[in-house]
Amino acid sequence: MLSMRLRLSDLQEPQWRSEGGRWSNGGSWIEPANVSSLVMEVNDQAPRVRVRVKECKRDEADFVELTMEPGEARLPAGVFGTAPLYLVERAGELYASWDLTALRPHLRADRLVPRVVARTLTRQHRYTSQTLFEGVYRLTERAAATLTPSGLSIHYPVPAEHVREPRTLRPGVDPLAALDELLTDVIRQAPTVTGRVGVELSGGADSGNVALAVKAARFPETYSFGLLVGGSTGKQQWERRRALAEHCGFLDTVTPAMQHPPFSPGGVRAVRKPHDPAGAFYQEAFDVVREQAAAWRCEVMFTGSGGDEINAHHSRTQVELPMPEPVPWLGETAVRALSEVNEYLAPIPVLPVPTLMAFGMHNPGFLRAGIRPVSPLAHPRIVRFMEQLPHEYKRGKTLFRERIRRAGLPEWVAAPAEPESFLAVLETGLRSYGLPVLDDMLKESILVDLGYVDGKALAQARRNAGSAPVVPDLLCDVLALEVGLRSLM
């Protein structure tokens, strides 16, 4: 979680100095994300200089280290992947940041990577070093980037080892007690300066289990935040959230998601604020949650990310991806690139792939707000524990739900009959605000001009959507990508 401009010429005579939280050397500079629980350490033993961004009070590198010596800079990544690091090299200079928008001078809408665009438009997302933009790379977990006079190279690690089949529990072992101890210990390790933390509380089993462990960890001040989906489902969600927040003693703040749907006025897309085109559908609503957490001066936000993946029935190494839904407005350039969607992929990571990709969409927003996101369910120790657990404890999140019951909460909290869904929020955003964006796109479009989208087919989709009872949610992908590209140009 750092940003930098690194010139190879400056590494010949390293004279690094600290200047207001940034380390500088000639025209080069390095700085960590502006998060209170992160510190940057510089070990200067010329001619080699080593930089680490790590959590305060812990001797553990967060995501990336940097080693520099004359003629070479090397960045090996760790396993956590809390936030991606984007890299671009230009004439012996390396630019890097966890915030893609910081690299705007190097992003060109007419130089996109076809296979990545095709993945985005068809929801065939893949974990890889490639991004939407030519020459801009993502440093994936455990990979290493090296800058030399020959340019920038990225080396993937060997595939991570995983438990291929669940194991049999020893007699007398209580897996719930083991999960409780392990999860609470992982959460206690999250360092803070003031002890003021937040919890993303959706009302589901994942965030509920995280909330119970945060309660057991006994931070000085704990706040909970959540988005309500509205309707009858939202009422039940609100009741579950209230029960959990009261049980844990959290000061709770709720935000009606219907007031901040995709493309809504005042949101990041409507005002064309520079943002990652591959960002989350519900970025507008989650931005409000981040603002609220920042207003309460939360240093850390605990999330339930990863719960679905670690409870999945399948083996980590044998995943059959679902067939994608046909996209009728796909242009010829994207159609040709579909044959390459499974090329240049990163090897199997330590954490589940969907979790790492979700981190890339959500976590930069927290860092931008000065908050460190922590997802305890995606910690390697938790992932390993759940991989070994017999399937009957994971099916339907059995163990997670039983932990909520054992905490004394009612059945309608542990196993809701109607889980929350954001589909109604998406429909509202598309119907009220997305279709006008589509009208504008039909007049002028980056994706149509480059052949990634068929303008005539998209116009037909617009006519169909106007009278359809539900706007096709696939339209959100093409609209979000178009608006995101425009915001960066």
Secondary structure, 3 states (H helix, E strand, C coil): CEEEEEEHHHHHCCCCEEECCEEEECCEEEEECCCCCEEEEEEEECCEEEEEEEECCCCCEEEEEEEEECCEEEEEECCCCCCCCEEEEECCEEEEECCHHHHHHHCCCCCECHHHHHHHHHCCCCCCCECCECCEEECCCCCEEEEECCEEEEECCCCCCCCCCCCCCCCCCCHHHHHHHHHHHHHHCCCCCCCEEEEECCCCHHHHHHHHHHHHHCCCEEEEEEEECCHHHHHHHHHHHHHHHHHHCCEEEEEEHHHCCCCCCCCCCCCCCCCCCCCCCCHHHHHHHHHHHHHCCCCEEECCCCHHHHCCCCCCCCCCCCCCCCCCCECHHHHHHHHHCCCCCCCCCCCCHHHHHHHHHHHHHHHHCCCEEECHHHCHHHHHHHHHCCHHHHHHHHHHHHHHHHCCCCHHHHCCCCCCCCHHHHHHHHHHHHHHHHHHHHHCCHHHHCCCECHHHHHHHHHHHHHCCCCCCHHHHHHHHHHHHHHHC
